[in-house]
Amino acid sequence: MSGFNFDVITLLPKAFELINNLGVITRAINKNLIDVNLHDLREYGEGSYRQVDDKPYGGGAGMVLKPEPIYKAYESIRKLPKSKTLLMTPQGKVLKQMDLARWSTLDQIIIICGQYEGFDERVRCLADEEISIGDYVLTGGEIPAISIINGLTRLLPNTLGDPDSLVNESHNSSLLEYPQYTRPQVFRDMKVPDVLISGNHKEIEFWRKEQMFKRTFKNRQDLIKRDFCGLQSDEYDGDDWLWDL
């Protein structure tokens, strides 16, 4: 083992082949900054058919993952001193940037991916946290698991070429990132804001902070705390209040 360890229990290990084409994440694997260990749930299935699912008690549509294979897979994983187990489920709390930052101080994340109509309720006992990536339902927990591996890996030391690129990202401080521009200076009559080519770093910093507030207020008011600057959300009136911050 080397670096940060991801151990993923999944019925679809081939879904994680995507990681081999994700640039920064792939380089982190090649540089031994992370290990991604896939545990094929089918290998822990029961009987000659390697059964991993069954019909739900009480009736209902679909199949439910059995507890025995998941427990066997989980118990086969070597646990590191600083380890957490995440259960991918649409019933979990929605993933936030602060969660990724919190987990980045660990040695290991174990991820259990759901499938079909879900899993036996007793599987929840294995998890430290239940996580969703949004208020919608996918066919399984593999895409959410890849999202966590991606988002967490880029926070680890020596993963990104320029660590400063993490400083002003969206969601780091409950605000969305400011607009970014590159060459050409004019593209289809759309110009780069004059302040960005002024060379005045103080004014650029002020403009960027202002744009972060404006963009967040326009697109994600839910991210702005009700007590922000001593104001209540019903006191906000258009963009005017932003200019006084």
Helices and strands as residue ranges (DSSP letters): E 4-10, G 13-21, H 24-30, E 34-40, G 41-44, E 53-54, E 64-65, H 67-75, E 83-94, H 97-103, E 108-113, G 121-126, E 129-132, H 142-153, G 163-166, E 186-187, E 190-191, G 194-197, H 201-219, G 221-223, G 228-230, G 233-235, G 240-244
